[in-house]
Amino acid sequence: MRIAIELSPPQEAQLRDRARELGVAPEELARAAVADLLANVDEDFKAAAEHVLRKNAELYSRLA
């Protein structure tokens, strides 16, 4: 699957500079950044859901 995004000139320059520093193609860096963002969102949601379930465990048992 391909997704195209539009970056401002300063954003494009930052992406190219950072990719060059890391020795990877800008596309590879962008792909890795998106993968990391998606993984962290899942972990953040999971942690929040577990917190709510633990916090309300007694209430849920009373309602059952």
ABEGO torsion letter per residue (X at the ends): XBBBBBBBAAAAAAAAAAAAAAGBBAAAAAAAAAAAAAAAAAAAAAAAAAAAAAAAAAAAAAAX
